[in-house]
Amino acid sequence: MEAFDQFAKQAVPRWATNNAATQAAYDALVAKVCPCVIVVHSQGSAFAMQASLNAPGKVRASSRWSRVARPTRPP
């Protein structure tokens, strides 16, 4: 339950103008709770993939549903 409050902070509207804030939230969560496995759906896929790349060694695995995500830079 401790992680739920942090998880709930990620619930932001999906507008192209808030991509940086959304990515920052994913990166902060990874920094706080990982090592971990990330499971995401739809719009969260790209952010989770980038968060994995931004914190090498912290994300053990990820499972993405409903969307193919591409990182913005090579691993």
N, C-alpha and C positions, 0 to 999 in steps of 0.2 A: 504494500500500500504506500510505502514511502515514495516510490517512483511515480505513483499516479499523478500527483500534483505537477511534477516536472513534465510528465507526458501530456497532461491536459494543456499546458502552456503552448504546445505546438499547434493547437487547434486555431488556426488563423484562416481567414478567407483566402481563396486562391485567386489572386490578382497578379499579373506580371510585374507590377510595381513593387511587390513585397518579397520578391525572390531572395534578396540579400538578407532580409530579416528572418525569413524562413530557414535559409541555410545556416545562419548564425545560431538559430535555436537547435537545429539538428546537431551542429558541431558542439554546442554547449552540453547537450544531453549526452553525447558520446563521451566527452571529456569527463563528465560527472559519473556515469554509471558503467562504463565499459572497463574491462573486457566484456564483450557481449555478443549476442547474435541479434541482428535486426530483421524484423518482419514488417514489411510495408505493403501498401495497396495503392494502386493507381497513381495519383499525383505525387505521392511520397517517394516513389521509386527513384527519380533522378536525384532528389535531395539526399536520400539514404546512400545512394551510390557515391555521391560526392563527399558525404561525411566520412564514408569508409576510406576514400582516397586521402582525405584531409588528415586522417589520424591513423597512419599505418601501424599495424600491430594491435590496435585496440578492438577492431571489429573482427571477430573470429569467422563469421559467415553472415550472409544475408539471404533473405527469401523475398523476392519481389513478385507481386501478383498483378495481373491485368495490364501491364505496360512494359514495354522494353525500354530500359534506361541506358543511356550512354553517358559515360563520364565526360567532363569538359576538358580533361587532360589525361594523358596516358598514365597508367599505374607505375 
